[in-house]
Amino acid sequence: MRNMHKALVMQFTLGNFPIILVMMAAYWAYGNAVNPYLLNSTSGPRPWVALANVTAFLQMIVSIHVSSDP
């Protein structure tokens, strides 16, 4: 259990570092002109936008399930 805790701490610190860098670069490039729900700002074929919305919804369900696990 202790090794699992160490792995999770490392994943949340080191794993989020690239995400934070991308987030900072995107804010530098676009500012706050982007819609808070990023998929509302996309353009392209409707099936691809719908697929992106479905995958975002599934990711939300999985993350809620994982975060509520005791």
Buried (B, 14 or more C-beta within 10 A) or exposed (E): EEEEEEEEEEEEEEEEEEEEEEEEEEEEEEEEEEEEEEEEEEEEEEEEBEEBBEEEEEEEEEEEEEEEEE
